[in-house]
Amino acid sequence: MTTVADDGPARLSHEFLSPDQVADLLPGVNRNTLAMWRYEHKGPKYYKLGRKVVYALDELEAWIAASAAGAERD
C-alpha cells in the first residue's frame, strides 16, 4: 500500500502573468504587439489555458536576458 503525505496545498512552479501585465512590464510593448508576436511565433514563450493566454514570469525574464543587445558571447 502506498501512502501519500499531504504537505499542504499544491503549488505551481511558475508565477503567471496576463498579456496586459506583460505589456505593463515591457516598455514600448502593448497587448497587440504580444498578439502579433504569438501569431508570428516570435517573442516570449506563452501558454494557452483554454482561451486564456499567460506568460510564466521566470521564462519572460529569461527571454529578456537572452534578447540583450551587446551581450558578450562566448
mmJSON file of the N, C-alpha and C atoms, coordinates in Angstrom:
{"data_MODEL":{"atom_site":{
"group_PDB":["ATOM","ATOM","ATOM","ATOM","ATOM","ATOM","ATOM","ATOM","ATOM","ATOM","ATOM","ATOM","ATOM","ATOM","ATOM","ATOM","ATOM","ATOM","ATOM","ATOM","ATOM","ATOM","ATOM","ATOM","ATOM","ATOM","ATOM","ATOM","ATOM","ATOM","ATOM","ATOM","ATOM","ATOM","ATOM","ATOM","ATOM","ATOM","ATOM","ATOM","ATOM","ATOM","ATOM","ATOM","ATOM","ATOM","ATOM","ATOM","ATOM","ATOM","ATOM","ATOM","ATOM","ATOM","ATOM","ATOM","ATOM","ATOM","ATOM","ATOM","ATOM","ATOM","ATOM","ATOM","ATOM","ATOM","ATOM","ATOM","ATOM","ATOM","ATOM","ATOM","ATOM","ATOM","ATOM","ATOM","ATOM","ATOM","ATOM","ATOM","ATOM","ATOM","ATOM","ATOM","ATOM","ATOM","ATOM","ATOM","ATOM","ATOM","ATOM","ATOM","ATOM","ATOM","ATOM","ATOM","ATOM","ATOM","ATOM","ATOM","ATOM","ATOM","ATOM","ATOM","ATOM","ATOM","ATOM","ATOM","ATOM","ATOM","ATOM","ATOM","ATOM","ATOM","ATOM","ATOM","ATOM","ATOM","ATOM","ATOM","ATOM","ATOM","ATOM","ATOM","ATOM","ATOM","ATOM","ATOM","ATOM","ATOM","ATOM","ATOM","ATOM","ATOM","ATOM","ATOM","ATOM","ATOM","ATOM","ATOM","ATOM","ATOM","ATOM","ATOM","ATOM","ATOM","ATOM","ATOM","ATOM","ATOM","ATOM","ATOM","ATOM","ATOM","ATOM","ATOM","ATOM","ATOM","ATOM","ATOM","ATOM","ATOM","ATOM","ATOM","ATOM","ATOM","ATOM","ATOM","ATOM","ATOM","ATOM","ATOM","ATOM","ATOM","ATOM","ATOM","ATOM","ATOM","ATOM","ATOM","ATOM","ATOM","ATOM","ATOM","ATOM","ATOM","ATOM","ATOM","ATOM","ATOM","ATOM","ATOM","ATOM","ATOM","ATOM","ATOM","ATOM","ATOM","ATOM","ATOM","ATOM","ATOM","ATOM","ATOM","ATOM","ATOM","ATOM","ATOM","ATOM","ATOM","ATOM","ATOM","ATOM","ATOM","ATOM","ATOM","ATOM","ATOM","ATOM","ATOM","ATOM","ATOM"],
"id":[1,2,3,4,5,6,7,8,9,10,11,12,13,14,15,16,17,18,19,20,21,22,23,24,25,26,27,28,29,30,31,32,33,34,35,36,37,38,39,40,41,42,43,44,45,46,47,48,49,50,51,52,53,54,55,56,57,58,59,60,61,62,63,64,65,66,67,68,69,70,71,72,73,74,75,76,77,78,79,80,81,82,83,84,85,86,87,88,89,90,91,92,93,94,95,96,97,98,99,100,101,102,103,104,105,106,107,108,109,110,111,112,113,114,115,116,117,118,119,120,121,122,123,124,125,126,127,128,129,130,131,132,133,134,135,136,137,138,139,140,141,142,143,144,145,146,147,148,149,150,151,152,153,154,155,156,157,158,159,160,161,162,163,164,165,166,167,168,169,170,171,172,173,174,175,176,177,178,179,180,181,182,183,184,185,186,187,188,189,190,191,192,193,194,195,196,197,198,199,200,201,202,203,204,205,206,207,208,209,210,211,212,213,214,215,216,217,218,219,220,221,222],
"type_symbol":["N","C","C","N","C","C","N","C","C","N","C","C","N","C","C","N","C","C","N","C","C","N","C","C","N","C","C","N","C","C","N","C","C","N","C","C","N","C","C","N","C","C","N","C","C","N","C","C","N","C","C","N","C","C","N","C","C","N","C","C","N","C","C","N","C","C","N","C","C","N","C","C","N","C","C","N","C","C","N","C","C","N","C","C","N","C","C","N","C","C","N","C","C","N","C","C","N","C","C","N","C","C","N","C","C","N","C","C","N","C","C","N","C","C","N","C","C","N","C","C","N","C","C","N","C","C","N","C","C","N","C","C","N","C","C","N","C","C","N","C","C","N","C","C","N","C","C","N","C","C","N","C","C","N","C","C","N","C","C","N","C","C","N","C","C","N","C","C","N","C","C","N","C","C","N","C","C","N","C","C","N","C","C","N","C","C","N","C","C","N","C","C","N","C","C","N","C","C","N","C","C","N","C","C","N","C","C","N","C","C","N","C","C","N","C","C","N","C","C","N","C","C"],
"label_atom_id":["N","CA","C","N","CA","C","N","CA","C","N","CA","C","N","CA","C","N","CA","C","N","CA","C","N","CA","C","N","CA","C","N","CA","C","N","CA","C","N","CA","C","N","CA","C","N","CA","C","N","CA","C","N","CA","C","N","CA","C","N","CA","C","N","CA","C","N","CA","C","N","CA","C","N","CA","C","N","CA","C","N","CA","C","N","CA","C","N","CA","C","N","CA","C","N","CA","C","N","CA","C","N","CA","C","N","CA","C","N","CA","C","N","CA","C","N","CA","C","N","CA","C","N","CA","C","N","CA","C","N","CA","C","N","CA","C","N","CA","C","N","CA","C","N","CA","C","N","CA","C","N","CA","C","N","CA","C","N","CA","C","N","CA","C","N","CA","C","N","CA","C","N","CA","C","N","CA","C","N","CA","C","N","CA","C","N","CA","C","N","CA","C","N","CA","C","N","CA","C","N","CA","C","N","CA","C","N","CA","C","N","CA","C","N","CA","C","N","CA","C","N","CA","C","N","CA","C","N","CA","C","N","CA","C","N","CA","C","N","CA","C","N","CA","C","N","CA","C","N","CA","C","N","CA","C","N","CA","C"],
"label_alt_id":[null,null,null,null,null,null,null,null,null,null,null,null,null,null,null,null,null,null,null,null,null,null,null,null,null,null,null,null,null,null,null,null,null,null,null,null,null,null,null,null,null,null,null,null,null,null,null,null,null,null,null,null,null,null,null,null,null,null,null,null,null,null,null,null,null,null,null,null,null,null,null,null,null,null,null,null,null,null,null,null,null,null,null,null,null,null,null,null,null,null,null,null,null,null,null,null,null,null,null,null,null,null,null,null,null,null,null,null,null,null,null,null,null,null,null,null,null,null,null,null,null,null,null,null,null,null,null,null,null,null,null,null,null,null,null,null,null,null,null,null,null,null,null,null,null,null,null,null,null,null,null,null,null,null,null,null,null,null,null,null,null,null,null,null,null,null,null,null,null,null,null,null,null,null,null,null,null,null,null,null,null,null,null,null,null,null,null,null,null,null,null,null,null,null,null,null,null,null,null,null,null,null,null,null,null,null,null,null,null,null,null,null,null,null,null,null,null,null,null,null,null,null],
"label_comp_id":["MET","MET","MET","THR","THR","THR","THR","THR","THR","VAL","VAL","VAL","ALA","ALA","ALA","ASP","ASP","ASP","ASP","ASP","ASP","GLY","GLY","GLY","PRO","PRO","PRO","ALA","ALA","ALA","ARG","ARG","ARG","LEU","LEU","LEU","SER","SER","SER","HIS","HIS","HIS","GLU","GLU","GLU","PHE","PHE","PHE","LEU","LEU","LEU","SER","SER","SER","PRO","PRO","PRO","ASP","ASP","ASP","GLN","GLN","GLN","VAL","VAL","VAL","ALA","ALA","ALA","ASP","ASP","ASP","LEU","LEU","LEU","LEU","LEU","LEU","PRO","PRO","PRO","GLY","GLY","GLY","VAL","VAL","VAL","ASN","ASN","ASN","ARG","ARG","ARG","ASN","ASN","ASN","THR","THR","THR","LEU","LEU","LEU","ALA","ALA","ALA","MET","MET","MET","TRP","TRP","TRP","ARG","ARG","ARG","TYR","TYR","TYR","GLU","GLU","GLU","HIS","HIS","HIS","LYS","LYS","LYS","GLY","GLY","GLY","PRO","PRO","PRO","LYS","LYS","LYS","TYR","TYR","TYR","TYR","TYR","TYR","LYS","LYS","LYS","LEU","LEU","LEU","GLY","GLY","GLY","ARG","ARG","ARG","LYS","LYS","LYS","VAL","VAL","VAL","VAL","VAL","VAL","TYR","TYR","TYR","ALA","ALA","ALA","LEU","LEU","LEU","ASP","ASP","ASP","GLU","GLU","GLU","LEU","LEU","LEU","GLU","GLU","GLU","ALA","ALA","ALA","TRP","TRP","TRP","ILE","ILE","ILE","ALA","ALA","ALA","ALA","ALA","ALA","SER","SER","SER","ALA","ALA","ALA","ALA","ALA","ALA","GLY","GLY","GLY","ALA","ALA","ALA","GLU","GLU","GLU","ARG","ARG","ARG","ASP","ASP","ASP"],
"label_asym_id":["A","A","A","A","A","A","A","A","A","A","A","A","A","A","A","A","A","A","A","A","A","A","A","A","A","A","A","A","A","A","A","A","A","A","A","A","A","A","A","A","A","A","A","A","A","A","A","A","A","A","A","A","A","A","A","A","A","A","A","A","A","A","A","A","A","A","A","A","A","A","A","A","A","A","A","A","A","A","A","A","A","A","A","A","A","A","A","A","A","A","A","A","A","A","A","A","A","A","A","A","A","A","A","A","A","A","A","A","A","A","A","A","A","A","A","A","A","A","A","A","A","A","A","A","A","A","A","A","A","A","A","A","A","A","A","A","A","A","A","A","A","A","A","A","A","A","A","A","A","A","A","A","A","A","A","A","A","A","A","A","A","A","A","A","A","A","A","A","A","A","A","A","A","A","A","A","A","A","A","A","A","A","A","A","A","A","A","A","A","A","A","A","A","A","A","A","A","A","A","A","A","A","A","A","A","A","A","A","A","A","A","A","A","A","A","A","A","A","A","A","A","A"],
"label_entity_id":["1","1","1","1","1","1","1","1","1","1","1","1","1","1","1","1","1","1","1","1","1","1","1","1","1","1","1","1","1","1","1","1","1","1","1","1","1","1","1","1","1","1","1","1","1","1","1","1","1","1","1","1","1","1","1","1","1","1","1","1","1","1","1","1","1","1","1","1","1","1","1","1","1","1","1","1","1","1","1","1","1","1","1","1","1","1","1","1","1","1","1","1","1","1","1","1","1","1","1","1","1","1","1","1","1","1","1","1","1","1","1","1","1","1","1","1","1","1","1","1","1","1","1","1","1","1","1","1","1","1","1","1","1","1","1","1","1","1","1","1","1","1","1","1","1","1","1","1","1","1","1","1","1","1","1","1","1","1","1","1","1","1","1","1","1","1","1","1","1","1","1","1","1","1","1","1","1","1","1","1","1","1","1","1","1","1","1","1","1","1","1","1","1","1","1","1","1","1","1","1","1","1","1","1","1","1","1","1","1","1","1","1","1","1","1","1","1","1","1","1","1","1"],
"label_seq_id":[1,1,1,2,2,2,3,3,3,4,4,4,5,5,5,6,6,6,7,7,7,8,8,8,9,9,9,10,10,10,11,11,11,12,12,12,13,13,13,14,14,14,15,15,15,16,16,16,17,17,17,18,18,18,19,19,19,20,20,20,21,21,21,22,22,22,23,23,23,24,24,24,25,25,25,26,26,26,27,27,27,28,28,28,29,29,29,30,30,30,31,31,31,32,32,32,33,33,33,34,34,34,35,35,35,36,36,36,37,37,37,38,38,38,39,39,39,40,40,40,41,41,41,42,42,42,43,43,43,44,44,44,45,45,45,46,46,46,47,47,47,48,48,48,49,49,49,50,50,50,51,51,51,52,52,52,53,53,53,54,54,54,55,55,55,56,56,56,57,57,57,58,58,58,59,59,59,60,60,60,61,61,61,62,62,62,63,63,63,64,64,64,65,65,65,66,66,66,67,67,67,68,68,68,69,69,69,70,70,70,71,71,71,72,72,72,73,73,73,74,74,74],
"pdbx_PDB_ins_code":[null,null,null,null,null,null,null,null,null,null,null,null,null,null,null,null,null,null,null,null,null,null,null,null,null,null,null,null,null,null,null,null,null,null,null,null,null,null,null,null,null,null,null,null,null,null,null,null,null,null,null,null,null,null,null,null,null,null,null,null,null,null,null,null,null,null,null,null,null,null,null,null,null,null,null,null,null,null,null,null,null,null,null,null,null,null,null,null,null,null,null,null,null,null,null,null,null,null,null,null,null,null,null,null,null,null,null,null,null,null,null,null,null,null,null,null,null,null,null,null,null,null,null,null,null,null,null,null,null,null,null,null,null,null,null,null,null,null,null,null,null,null,null,null,null,null,null,null,null,null,null,null,null,null,null,null,null,null,null,null,null,null,null,null,null,null,null,null,null,null,null,null,null,null,null,null,null,null,null,null,null,null,null,null,null,null,null,null,null,null,null,null,null,null,null,null,null,null,null,null,null,null,null,null,null,null,null,null,null,null,null,null,null,null,null,null,null,null,null,null,null,null],
"Cartn_x":[0.841,0.0,0.89,0.53,1.287,0.59,1.368,0.833,1.332,0.437,0.799,0.726,1.839,1.865,1.27,0.466,-0.122,0.7,1.516,2.371,1.749,0.462,-0.214,-0.721,-1.2,-1.772,-0.701,-1.101,-0.192,0.104,1.308,1.714,2.232,1.991,2.553,4.016,4.802,6.224,6.504,5.491,5.657,4.639,5.01,4.037,3.642,2.343,1.871,1.34,1.555,1.106,0.205,-0.764,-1.625,-0.884,-1.363,-0.742,-0.748,-1.794,-1.83,-0.727,-0.495,0.567,1.941,2.132,3.415,3.622,2.574,2.678,3.027,2.522,2.847,4.319,4.909,6.305,7.313,6.925,7.864,7.641,8.606,8.446,8.285,7.328,7.119,6.397,5.954,5.233,3.814,2.847,1.458,0.826,-0.402,-1.122,-1.18,-1.358,-1.429,-0.088,1.001,2.328,2.522,2.139,2.254,1.415,0.221,-0.636,0.021,0.635,1.314,2.511,3.279,4.413,3.944,2.827,2.313,1.945,1.297,0.894,2.111,3.161,4.389,5.377,5.001,5.881,7.177,7.067,8.189,7.906,8.851,8.616,8.744,8.326,8.482,7.541,7.963,7.154,5.855,4.752,3.458,2.729,1.682,0.855,-0.596,-1.336,-2.771,-3.468,-4.23,-5.03,-6.484,-6.999,-8.315,-8.2,-8.962,-8.885,-7.978,-7.441,-6.58,-5.132,-4.452,-3.021,-2.31,-1.272,-0.483,1.002,1.807,3.264,3.829,4.816,5.493,6.528,6.493,7.37,8.84,9.253,10.669,11.101,10.225,10.554,10.582,9.732,9.758,11.082,11.526,12.797,13.962,13.919,14.971,14.982,13.809,13.712,14.3,14.008,14.558,16.079,16.609,18.066,18.714,18.071,18.615,18.542,17.654,17.476,18.355,19.204,20.022,20.955,20.903,21.799,23.165,24.191,25.545,26.047,25.304,25.744,26.973,27.89,29.09,28.694,29.289,29.006,30.299,30.225,31.41,31.628],
"Cartn_y":[-1.175,0.0,1.242,2.25,3.487,4.57,5.304,6.409,7.713,8.661,9.972,10.976,11.662,12.675,13.972,14.613,15.903,16.997,17.668,18.745,20.12,20.189,21.464,21.566,22.746,22.911,22.796,22.245,22.136,23.526,23.705,24.986,24.805,25.795,25.8,26.206,25.753,26.085,27.432,28.056,29.354,30.354,31.624,32.691,33.143,33.183,33.511,34.934,35.547,36.911,36.925,37.814,38.005,38.858,38.874,39.755,41.228,41.676,43.071,43.325,42.369,42.527,42.534,41.682,41.656,42.974,43.479,44.751,45.895,45.849,46.876,46.803,45.611,45.435,45.789,45.63,45.827,47.178,48.082,49.404,49.287,49.994,50.015,48.796,47.899,46.705,46.789,46.609,46.617,45.247,45.109,43.829,43.382,44.326,43.985,43.465,44.041,43.564,42.125,41.839,40.474,39.508,39.925,39.072,38.818,39.837,39.678,38.741,38.898,38.003,36.561,36.331,34.967,34.423,35.242,34.843,34.519,35.315,35.143,34.167,33.561,32.636,33.317,34.546,35.33,35.66,36.348,36.857,35.798,36.152,35.237,34.036,32.95,31.732,32.034,31.445,31.645,30.321,30.305,29.12,29.485,28.563,28.738,27.795,28.348,27.579,27.787,26.889,27.116,28.272,29.339,30.526,31.601,31.36,32.329,32.143,33.264,33.276,33.792,33.083,33.504,33.32,34.07,34.019,33.702,32.798,32.487,33.58,34.177,35.294,34.917,33.768,33.389,33.174,32.653,32.463,33.8,34.724,36.067,36.756,36.639,37.235,36.598,35.288,34.604,35.077,35.281,35.769,37.178,38.017,39.38,39.318,38.494,38.377,37.864,36.906,36.346,37.351,38.328,39.315,40.546,40.554,41.726,42.05,43.299,43.77,44.021,43.667,43.934,42.993,41.924,40.975,40.23,39.961,39.215,37.808,37.273,35.911,35.126,33.885,33.026,32.349],
"Cartn_z":[0.0,0.0,0.0,-0.791,-0.891,-0.088,0.682,1.465,0.868,0.691,0.161,1.294,1.537,2.596,2.076,2.86,2.491,3.156,2.347,2.86,2.648,2.544,2.331,0.904,0.535,-0.803,-1.887,-3.022,-4.17,-4.706,-5.23,-5.773,-7.194,-8.021,-9.366,-9.291,-10.253,-10.241,-10.906,-11.498,-12.156,-11.611,-11.665,-11.47,-12.868,-13.156,-14.489,-14.567,-15.737,-16.0,-17.225,-17.219,-18.381,-19.414,-20.665,-21.66,-21.231,-20.552,-20.08,-19.059,-18.167,-17.172,-17.833,-18.833,-19.559,-20.289,-20.941,-21.66,-20.702,-19.484,-18.491,-18.071,-18.125,-17.706,-18.789,-20.052,-21.157,-21.826,-21.726,-22.347,-23.864,-24.414,-25.855,-26.41,-25.55,-25.999,-25.463,-26.372,-25.928,-26.183,-25.809,-25.943,-27.408,-28.326,-29.75,-30.27,-29.788,-30.173,-29.706,-28.476,-27.964,-28.808,-29.2,-30.041,-31.394,-31.98,-33.266,-33.125,-32.055,-31.819,-31.698,-31.007,-30.893,-32.265,-33.078,-34.426,-35.288,-35.142,-35.938,-35.297,-34.175,-33.435,-33.027,-32.557,-32.043,-30.586,-29.973,-28.626,-27.554,-26.349,-25.212,-25.316,-24.685,-24.627,-23.882,-24.347,-23.695,-23.61,-22.822,-22.64,-22.934,-23.529,-23.724,-22.768,-21.87,-20.922,-21.312,-22.123,-22.704,-23.683,-23.435,-24.284,-23.703,-22.524,-21.845,-22.272,-22.468,-22.768,-21.525,-21.11,-19.958,-20.263,-19.529,-19.645,-18.269,-18.218,-16.959,-16.709,-15.532,-15.206,-15.352,-14.847,-14.937,-16.386,-17.231,-18.643,-19.383,-18.988,-19.558,-19.233,-17.981,-17.572,-18.33,-18.549,-19.304,-20.757,-21.346,-22.725,-22.832,-21.857,-21.852,-21.765,-20.874,-20.711,-21.995,-22.669,-23.91,-25.051,-24.954,-26.007,-25.831,-24.805,-24.51,-25.669,-26.118,-27.195,-26.629,-27.36,-26.932,-25.854,-25.6,-24.578,-25.089,-24.177,-24.553,-24.886,-25.927,-26.351,-26.373,-25.913,-25.889,-27.213],
"occupancy":[1.0,1.0,1.0,1.0,1.0,1.0,1.0,1.0,1.0,1.0,1.0,1.0,1.0,1.0,1.0,1.0,1.0,1.0,1.0,1.0,1.0,1.0,1.0,1.0,1.0,1.0,1.0,1.0,1.0,1.0,1.0,1.0,1.0,1.0,1.0,1.0,1.0,1.0,1.0,1.0,1.0,1.0,1.0,1.0,1.0,1.0,1.0,1.0,1.0,1.0,1.0,1.0,1.0,1.0,1.0,1.0,1.0,1.0,1.0,1.0,1.0,1.0,1.0,1.0,1.0,1.0,1.0,1.0,1.0,1.0,1.0,1.0,1.0,1.0,1.0,1.0,1.0,1.0,1.0,1.0,1.0,1.0,1.0,1.0,1.0,1.0,1.0,1.0,1.0,1.0,1.0,1.0,1.0,1.0,1.0,1.0,1.0,1.0,1.0,1.0,1.0,1.0,1.0,1.0,1.0,1.0,1.0,1.0,1.0,1.0,1.0,1.0,1.0,1.0,1.0,1.0,1.0,1.0,1.0,1.0,1.0,1.0,1.0,1.0,1.0,1.0,1.0,1.0,1.0,1.0,1.0,1.0,1.0,1.0,1.0,1.0,1.0,1.0,1.0,1.0,1.0,1.0,1.0,1.0,1.0,1.0,1.0,1.0,1.0,1.0,1.0,1.0,1.0,1.0,1.0,1.0,1.0,1.0,1.0,1.0,1.0,1.0,1.0,1.0,1.0,1.0,1.0,1.0,1.0,1.0,1.0,1.0,1.0,1.0,1.0,1.0,1.0,1.0,1.0,1.0,1.0,1.0,1.0,1.0,1.0,1.0,1.0,1.0,1.0,1.0,1.0,1.0,1.0,1.0,1.0,1.0,1.0,1.0,1.0,1.0,1.0,1.0,1.0,1.0,1.0,1.0,1.0,1.0,1.0,1.0,1.0,1.0,1.0,1.0,1.0,1.0,1.0,1.0,1.0,1.0,1.0,1.0],
"B_iso_or_equiv":[0.0,0.0,0.0,0.0,0.0,0.0,0.0,0.0,0.0,0.0,0.0,0.0,0.0,0.0,0.0,0.0,0.0,0.0,0.0,0.0,0.0,0.0,0.0,0.0,0.0,0.0,0.0,0.0,0.0,0.0,0.0,0.0,0.0,0.0,0.0,0.0,0.0,0.0,0.0,0.0,0.0,0.0,0.0,0.0,0.0,0.0,0.0,0.0,0.0,0.0,0.0,0.0,0.0,0.0,0.0,0.0,0.0,0.0,0.0,0.0,0.0,0.0,0.0,0.0,0.0,0.0,0.0,0.0,0.0,0.0,0.0,0.0,0.0,0.0,0.0,0.0,0.0,0.0,0.0,0.0,0.0,0.0,0.0,0.0,0.0,0.0,0.0,0.0,0.0,0.0,0.0,0.0,0.0,0.0,0.0,0.0,0.0,0.0,0.0,0.0,0.0,0.0,0.0,0.0,0.0,0.0,0.0,0.0,0.0,0.0,0.0,0.0,0.0,0.0,0.0,0.0,0.0,0.0,0.0,0.0,0.0,0.0,0.0,0.0,0.0,0.0,0.0,0.0,0.0,0.0,0.0,0.0,0.0,0.0,0.0,0.0,0.0,0.0,0.0,0.0,0.0,0.0,0.0,0.0,0.0,0.0,0.0,0.0,0.0,0.0,0.0,0.0,0.0,0.0,0.0,0.0,0.0,0.0,0.0,0.0,0.0,0.0,0.0,0.0,0.0,0.0,0.0,0.0,0.0,0.0,0.0,0.0,0.0,0.0,0.0,0.0,0.0,0.0,0.0,0.0,0.0,0.0,0.0,0.0,0.0,0.0,0.0,0.0,0.0,0.0,0.0,0.0,0.0,0.0,0.0,0.0,0.0,0.0,0.0,0.0,0.0,0.0,0.0,0.0,0.0,0.0,0.0,0.0,0.0,0.0,0.0,0.0,0.0,0.0,0.0,0.0,0.0,0.0,0.0,0.0,0.0,0.0],
"pdbx_formal_charge":[null,null,null,null,null,null,null,null,null,null,null,null,null,null,null,null,null,null,null,null,null,null,null,null,null,null,null,null,null,null,null,null,null,null,null,null,null,null,null,null,null,null,null,null,null,null,null,null,null,null,null,null,null,null,null,null,null,null,null,null,null,null,null,null,null,null,null,null,null,null,null,null,null,null,null,null,null,null,null,null,null,null,null,null,null,null,null,null,null,null,null,null,null,null,null,null,null,null,null,null,null,null,null,null,null,null,null,null,null,null,null,null,null,null,null,null,null,null,null,null,null,null,null,null,null,null,null,null,null,null,null,null,null,null,null,null,null,null,null,null,null,null,null,null,null,null,null,null,null,null,null,null,null,null,null,null,null,null,null,null,null,null,null,null,null,null,null,null,null,null,null,null,null,null,null,null,null,null,null,null,null,null,null,null,null,null,null,null,null,null,null,null,null,null,null,null,null,null,null,null,null,null,null,null,null,null,null,null,null,null,null,null,null,null,null,null,null,null,null,null,null,null],
"auth_seq_id":[1,1,1,2,2,2,3,3,3,4,4,4,5,5,5,6,6,6,7,7,7,8,8,8,9,9,9,10,10,10,11,11,11,12,12,12,13,13,13,14,14,14,15,15,15,16,16,16,17,17,17,18,18,18,19,19,19,20,20,20,21,21,21,22,22,22,23,23,23,24,24,24,25,25,25,26,26,26,27,27,27,28,28,28,29,29,29,30,30,30,31,31,31,32,32,32,33,33,33,34,34,34,35,35,35,36,36,36,37,37,37,38,38,38,39,39,39,40,40,40,41,41,41,42,42,42,43,43,43,44,44,44,45,45,45,46,46,46,47,47,47,48,48,48,49,49,49,50,50,50,51,51,51,52,52,52,53,53,53,54,54,54,55,55,55,56,56,56,57,57,57,58,58,58,59,59,59,60,60,60,61,61,61,62,62,62,63,63,63,64,64,64,65,65,65,66,66,66,67,67,67,68,68,68,69,69,69,70,70,70,71,71,71,72,72,72,73,73,73,74,74,74],
"auth_comp_id":["MET","MET","MET","THR","THR","THR","THR","THR","THR","VAL","VAL","VAL","ALA","ALA","ALA","ASP","ASP","ASP","ASP","ASP","ASP","GLY","GLY","GLY","PRO","PRO","PRO","ALA","ALA","ALA","ARG","ARG","ARG","LEU","LEU","LEU","SER","SER","SER","HIS","HIS","HIS","GLU","GLU","GLU","PHE","PHE","PHE","LEU","LEU","LEU","SER","SER","SER","PRO","PRO","PRO","ASP","ASP","ASP","GLN","GLN","GLN","VAL","VAL","VAL","ALA","ALA","ALA","ASP","ASP","ASP","LEU","LEU","LEU","LEU","LEU","LEU","PRO","PRO","PRO","GLY","GLY","GLY","VAL","VAL","VAL","ASN","ASN","ASN","ARG","ARG","ARG","ASN","ASN","ASN","THR","THR","THR","LEU","LEU","LEU","ALA","ALA","ALA","MET","MET","MET","TRP","TRP","TRP","ARG","ARG","ARG","TYR","TYR","TYR","GLU","GLU","GLU","HIS","HIS","HIS","LYS","LYS","LYS","GLY","GLY","GLY","PRO","PRO","PRO","LYS","LYS","LYS","TYR","TYR","TYR","TYR","TYR","TYR","LYS","LYS","LYS","LEU","LEU","LEU","GLY","GLY","GLY","ARG","ARG","ARG","LYS","LYS","LYS","VAL","VAL","VAL","VAL","VAL","VAL","TYR","TYR","TYR","ALA","ALA","ALA","LEU","LEU","LEU","ASP","ASP","ASP","GLU","GLU","GLU","LEU","LEU","LEU","GLU","GLU","GLU","ALA","ALA","ALA","TRP","TRP","TRP","ILE","ILE","ILE","ALA","ALA","ALA","ALA","ALA","ALA","SER","SER","SER","ALA","ALA","ALA","ALA","ALA","ALA","GLY","GLY","GLY","ALA","ALA","ALA","GLU","GLU","GLU","ARG","ARG","ARG","ASP","ASP","ASP"],
"auth_asym_id":["A","A","A","A","A","A","A","A","A","A","A","A","A","A","A","A","A","A","A","A","A","A","A","A","A","A","A","A","A","A","A","A","A","A","A","A","A","A","A","A","A","A","A","A","A","A","A","A","A","A","A","A","A","A","A","A","A","A","A","A","A","A","A","A","A","A","A","A","A","A","A","A","A","A","A","A","A","A","A","A","A","A","A","A","A","A","A","A","A","A","A","A","A","A","A","A","A","A","A","A","A","A","A","A","A","A","A","A","A","A","A","A","A","A","A","A","A","A","A","A","A","A","A","A","A","A","A","A","A","A","A","A","A","A","A","A","A","A","A","A","A","A","A","A","A","A","A","A","A","A","A","A","A","A","A","A","A","A","A","A","A","A","A","A","A","A","A","A","A","A","A","A","A","A","A","A","A","A","A","A","A","A","A","A","A","A","A","A","A","A","A","A","A","A","A","A","A","A","A","A","A","A","A","A","A","A","A","A","A","A","A","A","A","A","A","A","A","A","A","A","A","A"],
"auth_atom_id":["N","CA","C","N","CA","C","N","CA","C","N","CA","C","N","CA","C","N","CA","C","N","CA","C","N","CA","C","N","CA","C","N","CA","C","N","CA","C","N","CA","C","N","CA","C","N","CA","C","N","CA","C","N","CA","C","N","CA","C","N","CA","C","N","CA","C","N","CA","C","N","CA","C","N","CA","C","N","CA","C","N","CA","C","N","CA","C","N","CA","C","N","CA","C","N","CA","C","N","CA","C","N","CA","C","N","CA","C","N","CA","C","N","CA","C","N","CA","C","N","CA","C","N","CA","C","N","CA","C","N","CA","C","N","CA","C","N","CA","C","N","CA","C","N","CA","C","N","CA","C","N","CA","C","N","CA","C","N","CA","C","N","CA","C","N","CA","C","N","CA","C","N","CA","C","N","CA","C","N","CA","C","N","CA","C","N","CA","C","N","CA","C","N","CA","C","N","CA","C","N","CA","C","N","CA","C","N","CA","C","N","CA","C","N","CA","C","N","CA","C","N","CA","C","N","CA","C","N","CA","C","N","CA","C","N","CA","C","N","CA","C","N","CA","C","N","CA","C","N","CA","C","N","CA","C","N","CA","C"],
"pdbx_PDB_model_num":[1,1,1,1,1,1,1,1,1,1,1,1,1,1,1,1,1,1,1,1,1,1,1,1,1,1,1,1,1,1,1,1,1,1,1,1,1,1,1,1,1,1,1,1,1,1,1,1,1,1,1,1,1,1,1,1,1,1,1,1,1,1,1,1,1,1,1,1,1,1,1,1,1,1,1,1,1,1,1,1,1,1,1,1,1,1,1,1,1,1,1,1,1,1,1,1,1,1,1,1,1,1,1,1,1,1,1,1,1,1,1,1,1,1,1,1,1,1,1,1,1,1,1,1,1,1,1,1,1,1,1,1,1,1,1,1,1,1,1,1,1,1,1,1,1,1,1,1,1,1,1,1,1,1,1,1,1,1,1,1,1,1,1,1,1,1,1,1,1,1,1,1,1,1,1,1,1,1,1,1,1,1,1,1,1,1,1,1,1,1,1,1,1,1,1,1,1,1,1,1,1,1,1,1,1,1,1,1,1,1,1,1,1,1,1,1,1,1,1,1,1,1]
}}}
